[in-house]
Amino acid sequence: MSLHRADSLGGRAAVVGIGATEFSKDSGRSELRLAAEAVRAALDDAGLSPADVDGMVTFTMDTSPEITVAQAAGIGELSFFSRVHYGGGAACATVQQAALAVAAGVAEVVVCYRAFNERSGRRFGSGVQRREPSAEGAALGWNLPFGLLTPASWVAMTAQRYLHTHGLTPEAFGPVAVTGRRYAARNPAAYFHGRPITLDDHAASRWIVEPLRLLDCCQETDGGQALVVTSLDRARDLPHPPAVVVAAAQGAGRAQEQMTSYYRDDLTGLPEMGVVARQLWRTSGMGPADIDVAILYDHFTPYVLMQLEEFGFCGRGEAAAFVAADTLPLNTHGGQLGEAYLHGMNGIAEAVRQLRGTSVNQTAGAARALVTAGTGVPTSALVLGADG
């Protein structure tokens, strides 16, 4: 059973540095080098040195261990190191774990990072290959023989049910794709910089797995992204305005699996994100009306719609119209559809830029940002806020 009370983490830590490599389809260098470059860039942005770092957090899927990245980036002794499971669902949880370590006094400066050659190297979109025997693999084994071999095929099952239940067509996903690409077109760091799309472009793109078209699916990207977390007191002495961790949460739903949770009572929502949403609102004392900008994990467009509904921005089945109305700035960096697929870490960086007032697609007066991590898997999310 998930928590029924507010937790005490909010306001005790902040994101003070962000750094990334370029986002490409062929980085030409190792994942370790990408990680080290991103970490050094984030520390430079924070006005800190490698000697200041005593904690590191990454994903279980990352190929560059904490101690190896520490060596490559010139970081010395560590008093805290941790990894978070479930692929993209880990993104915001890396910041949560860093904030927990800072709040508990286990570490003073924690770097969160993720780096991969996800286009030129191992491509997640190619599906399950050479998997070691595991309980998770056994769960997938119930679906693979029937042709559900890739992330797109796993999501398509839920997406089809969503459309059927709410009397919608695949065109309902178009506003999410168009919104992401509109922002990406104005973002020089985005792979799709200068290349917006229209609803007609979305509808004309080829099928990947019905009801998902090509433009419903995120990119595959080479690159690295890092974030620096420290105490709010220390953050106030650093060069940039701190992005305060107002609330952070992880969530897994009942009958949860990784991307194939088909035996739940209802396939039209994301119960794991519902767990997260309840805790974020409970801890922050906020609700949808308090959020100035939303950075929602967009590996596939249908799950953006379901997230908006889980967080209460609109009613069930109403998210497509909500996005089309453009009342909430959404994925202002271009998202993983338009900027880059960095397992959600680049979305956290965009939320920090929004709160600093430095986004290329700046939301006027942005003071509260919602950021989510991967969906269809156990997940996490943050509410970040401007100091004061």
Disulfide bonds with the S-S distance in Angstrom:
none
